Amino acid sequence: MVVRTITPIAWGGDDSHLSRSPFNLVIGPCNVGAIGVSLLSTGRYGGIIHLTLGCEVGVTSKRKPDPKEQALAQTRTLNPRPEAVRDEQFGSSEFFDARDVVQVKYEMVRRVRVDGTPVTAAAAAFGFSRPSYYEAAAAVDRDGLGGLVPAKPGPRHAHKLTDEVVAYVQQLREQDPTLGSAQLAAAIAEQFAIRVHPRSVERALTRARNSKSGGEQ
C-alpha cells in the first residue's frame, strides 16, 4: 500500500474559520508502479470536504533480448564495456559493432599497423589499455582472429606463473619496455583469467632473466 498524509479542510460552522488536521490516506492497490495520483471528485458533507482520488499504475516492459548479443555472450565475445569504444567508425556505421570484442580488438590492431595510429591513442579510442593492445597484437600474430576470443575463465585460486604465462609477459615487455608490473598483471588476468600480484610478476621476470643469463655463461 502507498500511504500519503494530506490535510483536509473542515468548517467550524463559518467558512471564514477553517481548521486543518492531517490524516493518513491509504491508496490501493497502487503498491506497484504507481506513477501519480489525481483528484477525481470533491464533495462537502457535514462541513468536511471529501476527496475521491485515483491513481495510475505504470508497468515497465522488459527489453526484449537481442539475438546477436546472446550469441556473442555464448561465444565469450561480448564486449563488457561497449560504451568505452569511442572510435568514429563504430559510431557511424552499422557494420561495426562495439559489442563484438573480437571486431573491436582487430580494428584496434589494424588501426595501429595499417593506419599508423599511435598505440596509446588507438587503445584509448577502442576502450583498452596499452597492455591489452599488445596482447591483442600478439594473439593475432600467433593465432589469427581466433586468438582474439577470450579464454575460458579458469579457477580463481590458480595463481601459479607457468612458463607460458612468463613467456607471454616477456613478450609484452619486449614490445613495450615501459609497461609496469601492474599493467602486466592486468594483461595476465585478461588473457589467462588468473589473478597475479604485480610483485610476483616482477619476481618471475627477474628469475627468467637470471636463468637466461646463467645459461649463457
C-alpha positions as CSV (number, residue, x, y, z in Angstrom):
1,M,0.0,0.0,0.0
2,V,1.1,3.6,-0.7
3,V,0.3,5.9,2.3
4,R,0.2,9.6,1.8
5,T,-0.6,12.2,4.5
6,I,-3.0,15.0,3.4
7,T,-4.6,17.9,5.3
8,P,-8.4,18.1,4.8
9,I,-10.3,21.3,5.3
10,A,-13.1,21.3,7.9
11,W,-15.5,24.0,8.6
12,G,-16.2,25.2,12.1
13,G,-19.6,26.4,11.0
14,D,-18.2,29.5,9.5
15,D,-16.4,29.4,6.2
16,S,-14.1,32.2,7.4
17,H,-12.8,29.9,10.2
18,L,-11.1,26.9,8.7
19,S,-9.5,24.2,10.8
20,R,-6.9,21.8,9.4
21,S,-5.8,18.4,10.8
22,P,-3.7,15.9,8.9
23,F,-4.7,12.3,8.5
24,N,-3.3,9.2,6.6
25,L,-4.8,8.4,3.2
26,V,-4.2,4.8,2.1
27,I,-4.2,4.5,-1.6
28,G,-4.6,1.0,-3.0
29,P,-3.9,-1.2,-4.8
30,C,-1.3,1.1,-6.3
31,N,1.5,-0.6,-4.5
32,V,3.4,-1.4,-7.7
33,G,4.5,1.1,-10.3
34,A,2.3,3.9,-9.1
35,I,3.2,7.0,-11.1
36,G,0.7,9.5,-10.0
37,V,-2.5,10.4,-8.0
38,S,-5.2,12.6,-9.5
39,L,-8.2,14.2,-8.0
40,L,-11.4,12.7,-9.4
41,S,-14.1,14.5,-7.5
42,T,-14.8,16.5,-4.4
43,G,-17.8,17.0,-2.1
44,R,-18.7,18.7,1.1
45,Y,-20.7,16.6,3.6
46,G,-21.2,17.6,7.2
47,G,-18.8,20.5,6.9
48,I,-15.9,18.3,5.7
49,I,-14.5,18.2,2.2
50,H,-14.2,14.6,1.0
51,L,-11.7,13.8,-1.8
52,T,-12.0,11.0,-4.2
53,L,-8.6,10.1,-5.5
54,G,-7.5,7.8,-8.3
55,C,-4.0,6.5,-9.1
56,E,-2.4,5.3,-12.3
57,V,-0.3,2.2,-12.4
58,G,2.5,2.1,-14.8
59,V,4.2,-1.2,-15.7
60,T,7.7,-1.0,-17.2
61,S,8.1,-3.5,-20.0
62,K,11.3,-5.5,-20.1
63,R,13.6,-5.1,-23.1
64,K,13.5,-8.0,-25.5
65,P,16.7,-10.0,-25.6
66,D,18.9,-9.2,-28.6
67,P,19.8,-12.4,-30.6
68,K,23.2,-11.1,-31.6
69,E,24.0,-10.1,-28.0
70,Q,23.0,-13.5,-26.8
71,A,25.2,-15.2,-29.4
72,L,28.2,-13.0,-28.5
73,A,27.7,-13.9,-24.8
74,Q,27.6,-17.6,-25.6
75,T,30.8,-17.4,-27.5
76,R,32.5,-15.3,-24.9
77,T,32.9,-12.5,-27.4
78,L,30.5,-10.0,-25.9
79,N,32.4,-6.8,-25.0
80,P,31.7,-6.0,-21.3
81,R,32.4,-2.3,-22.0
82,P,30.9,-1.3,-25.4
83,E,30.3,2.2,-24.2
84,A,34.1,2.7,-23.8
85,V,34.6,2.4,-27.6
86,R,34.9,6.0,-28.9
87,D,36.2,5.2,-32.4
88,E,34.2,7.2,-35.0
89,Q,33.6,4.3,-37.3
90,F,31.9,2.3,-34.6
91,G,29.6,5.3,-34.0
92,S,28.7,6.0,-37.7
93,S,28.4,2.6,-39.3
94,E,26.1,-0.3,-38.6
95,F,28.8,-2.7,-39.8
96,F,31.0,-2.0,-36.8
97,D,29.5,-3.3,-33.5
98,A,31.1,-2.2,-30.3
99,R,29.6,-5.2,-28.5
100,D,31.8,-7.6,-30.6
101,V,35.0,-7.7,-28.7
102,V,36.8,-9.6,-31.5
103,Q,35.9,-7.0,-34.0
104,V,36.9,-4.2,-31.7
105,K,40.3,-5.6,-30.9
106,Y,41.0,-6.5,-34.5
107,E,40.2,-2.9,-35.6
108,M,42.4,-1.6,-32.8
109,V,45.4,-3.6,-34.1
110,R,44.7,-2.7,-37.7
111,R,44.4,0.9,-36.9
112,V,48.0,0.9,-35.5
113,R,49.6,-1.4,-38.0
114,V,47.9,-0.2,-41.2
115,D,46.9,3.4,-40.4
116,G,49.9,4.2,-38.2
117,T,47.8,5.4,-35.2
118,P,50.0,5.5,-32.0
119,V,49.3,2.6,-29.7
120,T,48.2,4.8,-26.8
121,A,45.7,6.7,-28.9
122,A,44.3,3.6,-30.6
123,A,44.0,1.7,-27.3
124,A,42.1,4.7,-25.7
125,A,39.8,5.0,-28.8
126,F,38.8,1.4,-28.5
127,G,38.4,1.2,-24.8
128,F,41.5,-0.7,-23.9
129,S,44.9,-0.2,-22.2
130,R,48.3,-0.4,-23.9
131,P,48.9,-3.9,-22.4
132,S,45.6,-5.0,-23.9
133,Y,46.7,-3.7,-27.3
134,Y,50.0,-5.7,-27.2
135,E,48.1,-8.8,-26.1
136,A,45.7,-8.5,-29.0
137,A,48.5,-7.9,-31.5
138,A,50.4,-10.9,-30.2
139,A,47.2,-13.0,-30.4
140,V,46.6,-12.0,-34.0
141,D,50.2,-12.9,-34.9
142,R,50.0,-16.2,-33.1
143,D,46.5,-17.5,-33.9
144,G,44.8,-15.0,-36.3
145,L,41.4,-13.8,-35.5
146,G,40.7,-16.8,-33.3
147,G,43.3,-15.7,-30.9
148,L,41.2,-12.6,-30.0
149,V,38.4,-14.8,-28.5
150,P,38.8,-14.5,-24.7
151,A,39.9,-17.7,-23.0
152,K,37.5,-19.7,-20.8
153,P,37.6,-18.4,-17.2
154,G,39.9,-20.5,-15.1
155,P,39.7,-21.2,-11.3
156,R,40.3,-18.1,-9.3
157,H,42.7,-19.8,-7.0
158,A,45.1,-20.6,-9.8
159,H,47.9,-18.0,-9.2
160,K,50.9,-20.0,-10.5
161,L,53.0,-18.3,-13.1
162,T,53.6,-21.0,-15.6
163,D,56.3,-20.9,-18.3
164,E,53.5,-20.0,-20.8
165,V,52.5,-17.0,-18.7
166,V,56.1,-15.9,-18.1
167,A,56.8,-16.1,-21.8
168,Y,53.7,-14.1,-22.5
169,V,54.7,-11.2,-20.2
170,Q,58.2,-11.3,-21.5
171,Q,56.9,-10.8,-25.0
172,L,54.7,-7.9,-23.8
173,R,57.7,-6.3,-22.0
174,E,59.9,-6.7,-25.1
175,Q,57.3,-5.0,-27.3
176,D,56.9,-2.1,-24.8
177,P,59.6,-1.8,-22.1
178,T,57.7,0.9,-20.4
179,L,55.0,-1.5,-19.2
180,G,54.9,-1.8,-15.5
181,S,54.3,-4.9,-13.4
182,A,50.8,-3.7,-12.5
183,Q,49.9,-3.4,-16.2
184,L,51.4,-6.8,-16.9
185,A,49.4,-8.3,-14.1
186,A,46.2,-6.8,-15.6
187,A,47.1,-8.3,-19.0
188,I,47.6,-11.7,-17.4
189,A,44.2,-11.5,-15.8
190,E,42.6,-10.7,-19.1
191,Q,44.4,-13.3,-21.1
192,F,44.5,-16.2,-18.7
193,A,41.7,-15.4,-16.3
194,I,44.0,-15.6,-13.3
195,R,45.0,-13.0,-10.7
196,V,48.7,-12.4,-10.0
197,H,50.2,-9.8,-7.8
198,P,52.4,-7.3,-9.6
199,R,55.3,-8.1,-7.4
200,S,55.0,-11.8,-8.3
201,V,55.2,-10.8,-12.0
202,E,58.3,-8.8,-11.4
203,R,60.0,-11.6,-9.5
204,A,59.1,-14.1,-12.2
205,L,60.6,-11.8,-14.9
206,T,63.8,-11.4,-12.8
207,R,64.1,-15.1,-12.3
208,A,63.7,-15.6,-16.1
209,R,66.4,-13.1,-16.8
210,N,68.8,-14.6,-14.3
211,S,68.1,-18.1,-15.6
212,K,68.8,-17.0,-19.1
213,S,72.0,-15.1,-18.2
214,G,73.2,-18.1,-16.2
215,G,72.6,-20.5,-19.0
216,E,74.6,-18.3,-21.4
217,Q,77.7,-18.2,-19.1
